[in-house]
Amino acid sequence: MTFRAPLTLLATAALAFGAAACGDDEESGSASGTDAAVKPVAEVQNLTGKMTEVTLDAGFVEALTSLKVTPGPVGDAKISEAGVASFPITGGNVKYFTPGTVSPFVQGIVNHDGAGLSLEAGGKKVELENFDVDPGKSVLTGDVSVDGTEAAPDAPLFFLDGRTLNPLQANDDGTAVLEGTTVKLKQEAADLLNMTFGIDALKAGLVIGVAKITINTK
């Protein structure tokens, strides 16, 4: 881990996991490359824990209920009785540049291997797992399987709208918490789920929930 100032490192983590902090509410984020002459203000080369949590939106839960689709955890993921889905952070890296020097100014990848979300209805089971967050593109990708057979590896699943982010919370125990990124269904995921379950009710932009990220900054 290399950094020029501890507070800048915390900002790096926050912006990285917020994922869409520099994005719009539309799915327009895209990486445009980095000028090799521009050096990052801070860099975390190896991310270690802790957790990404998504409080499932009531509208999303109601939509699943009306469609008789049952959500469930995959692998190391958990879903609490309060409707919070949690996915352990397993690795990745991130760089933070001074805003305006390069675009996007937050770059890297955040891995959640071995965990995901399942959706089951009508004898069909779709599993979305091995989530990767790309902060430069404001997107979460993952592997999709249907009834145990791979359907789409590394597929774009959710758009991450960072305009709803709360201020960073830095804790004395060496963790940082960023809460408020809105997770929305992408068109590719909506199309696949609709086709699998024989429905047409799932639309791009459907709010899945609000994310809370807790990471180690030491």
Residue pairs with C-beta under 8 A, 6 or more apart in sequence:
1 9
1 43
1 44
1 45
1 46
2 42
2 43
2 45
3 9
3 12
3 42
3 43
3 44
4 41
4 42
5 42
6 217
8 41
8 42
8 96
9 42
9 44
9 217
10 168
10 170
10 176
10 217
11 42
11 96
11 168
12 41
12 42
12 43
12 44
12 94
12 95
12 96
12 106
13 44
13 94
13 176
13 178
13 215
13 217
14 21
14 168
14 176
14 178
15 21
15 22
15 96
15 105
15 106
15 135
16 44
16 94
16 96
16 106
16 108
16 110
16 133
16 135
17 52
17 110
17 133
17 135
17 178
17 181
17 211
17 213
17 215
18 135
18 160
18 162
18 165
18 178
18 180
18 181
18 213
19 110
19 133
19 134
19 135
19 138
19 139
19 140
19 160
19 162
19 181
20 29
20 135
20 138
20 159
20 160
20 161
20 162
20 163
20 181
21 106
21 135
21 162
21 165
22 29
22 99
22 104
22 105
22 106
22 162
23 29
23 138
23 160
23 161
23 162
23 163
24 163
25 161
25 163
27 138
27 139
27 159
27 186
27 187
27 204
29 104
29 136
29 137
29 138
29 139
30 136
30 137
31 104
31 107
31 134
31 136
31 137
32 103
32 104
33 102
34 97
34 102
34 107
35 101
35 102
38 97
38 101
38 102
40 95
40 96
40 97
41 96
41 97
41 98
42 95
42 96
43 93
43 94
43 95
43 96
44 93
44 94
44 108
45 93
46 91
46 93
47 89
47 91
47 92
47 93
47 94
47 110
47 111
47 215
47 216
48 89
48 91
48 216
49 88
49 89
49 215
49 216
50 88
50 89
50 175
50 214
50 215
50 216
51 86
51 87
51 88
51 89
51 213
51 214
52 86
52 87
52 88
52 89
52 110
52 112
52 131
52 133
52 211
52 212
52 213
53 84
53 85
53 86
53 87
53 211
53 212
53 213
53 214
54 84
54 85
54 86
54 87
54 183
54 208
54 209
54 210
54 211
54 212
55 82
55 83
55 84
55 209
55 210
55 212
56 71
56 79
56 83
56 84
56 85
56 208
56 209
57 207
57 208
57 209
57 210
59 206
59 207
60 206
60 207
60 208
60 209
61 71
61 83
63 201
63 202
63 206
64 70
64 71
64 119
66 201
67 121
67 197
67 199
67 201
67 202
68 121
68 122
69 119
69 120
69 121
69 197
70 119
70 120
70 121
71 79
71 85
71 117
71 118
71 119
72 79
72 117
72 118
72 119
72 120
73 79
73 85
73 115
73 116
73 117
73 118
74 115
74 116
74 117
74 118
74 127
74 128
74 129
75 114
75 115
75 116
75 129
76 87
76 88
76 114
76 115
77 85
77 86
77 87
77 88
77 115
77 116
77 117
77 129
78 85
78 86
79 85
79 86
80 86
85 117
85 209
87 112
87 115
87 116
87 131
88 112
88 114
88 115
89 110
89 111
89 112
89 213
89 215
90 111
90 112
90 113
90 114
91 111
91 113
92 108
92 109
92 110
92 111
92 132
92 133
93 108
93 109
94 106
94 107
94 108
94 109
94 110
94 135
95 106
95 107
95 108
96 105
96 106
97 105
97 106
97 107
98 105
99 105
104 135
104 136
104 137
106 135
106 136
107 135
107 136
108 134
108 135
108 136
109 132
109 133
109 134
110 132
110 133
110 135
111 130
111 131
111 132
112 130
112 131
112 132
112 133
113 130
114 129
114 130
115 129
115 130
115 131
116 127
116 128
116 129
116 130
116 131
116 142
116 143
117 127
117 128
117 129
118 125
118 126
118 127
118 128
119 125
119 126
119 128
119 193
119 197
120 126
121 197
122 197
122 198
124 146
124 147
124 196
124 197
125 146
125 147
125 148
126 144
126 145
126 146
126 151
126 192
126 193
126 196
126 197
127 144
127 145
127 146
128 142
128 143
128 144
128 157
128 189
129 142
129 143
129 145
130 142
130 143
131 140
131 141
131 142
131 157
132 140
132 141
132 142
132 154
133 139
133 140
133 160
134 140
134 141
138 159
138 160
138 161
138 162
139 156
139 158
139 159
139 160
139 186
140 156
140 157
140 158
140 159
140 160
140 183
141 154
141 155
141 156
141 157
142 154
142 155
142 157
143 150
143 152
143 153
143 154
143 155
144 150
144 151
144 152
144 153
144 155
144 157
144 189
144 192
145 151
146 196
151 192
151 196
152 188
152 192
155 188
155 189
155 192
156 186
156 188
156 189
157 185
157 186
157 188
157 189
158 183
158 184
158 185
158 186
158 189
158 208
159 183
159 184
159 185
159 186
159 205
160 181
160 182
160 183
160 184
160 211
161 181
161 182
161 183
161 184
162 180
162 181
163 182
164 180
164 181
164 182
164 210
165 178
165 179
165 180
165 181
166 178
166 179
166 180
168 176
168 177
168 178
169 176
169 177
169 178
169 179
170 176
170 217
171 177
174 216
174 217
174 218
175 214
175 215
175 216
175 217
176 214
176 215
176 217
177 212
177 213
177 214
178 212
178 213
179 210
179 211
179 212
179 213
180 210
180 211
180 212
181 210
181 211
181 213
182 207
182 209
182 210
182 211
183 207
183 208
183 209
183 210
183 211
184 204
184 205
184 206
184 207
184 208
185 202
185 203
185 204
185 205
185 206
185 207
185 208
186 204
187 204
190 202
190 203
190 204
190 206
193 199
193 202
194 200
194 201
194 202
